[in-house]
């Protein structure tokens, strides 16, 4: 799932300010996790080499974890190869013509979350 960006590293690499980042987090376009010592990290898989965002991530997270109760689990699931995606991970599939298939799988995964 790693490597990770910390906030300052992401902002430097990404070329945006903190407000822009906070807005992307609020609307679910950027996934962040918090370590046991309280550090906020941003898994790098969700950004392309130019800093672009993972397409349809907000839509996927709304299906898989609408209350964002388990961002670590979400990040792991997004990076787990899926048989129904011919071995691609959901994150990889979101960047391809298989995005709709990944979202369908995400809707099924979200249905099995414990309340």
C-alpha positions, 0 to 999 in steps of 0.5 A: 500500500505504501509508500506514503506522503506526509502532508508537507511532502504531498503539498510540495510534490502536488503543487497545491495548498493545504486548503485545496487538500482539505477540500479534496479530503472532505469530498472523498477524493483523497484518502488519508490514514492516521498512524498509531502516533497520530501522524496523517499519511496519504497513500501514494497509490492514489496519485499518478506521476503528475500528482493527478488523483485516482479517478472515481476514488470518491465514488468507490469510497462511498460504496465501500466505506461511506462513513470512512470508519476504516481508511486503513482497511479501505487502502488495503482493499483498494490494493488487493488483487481481485479475481473478478478484475483478472488479478488487477487491484481496484485502484488499478482498475479505476484507471482503466476501462474496468472502472465500472467493474471495480465499482460493482465489486466495491458495492458488493464489498461495502455491503458486507461491512459491519455496522 
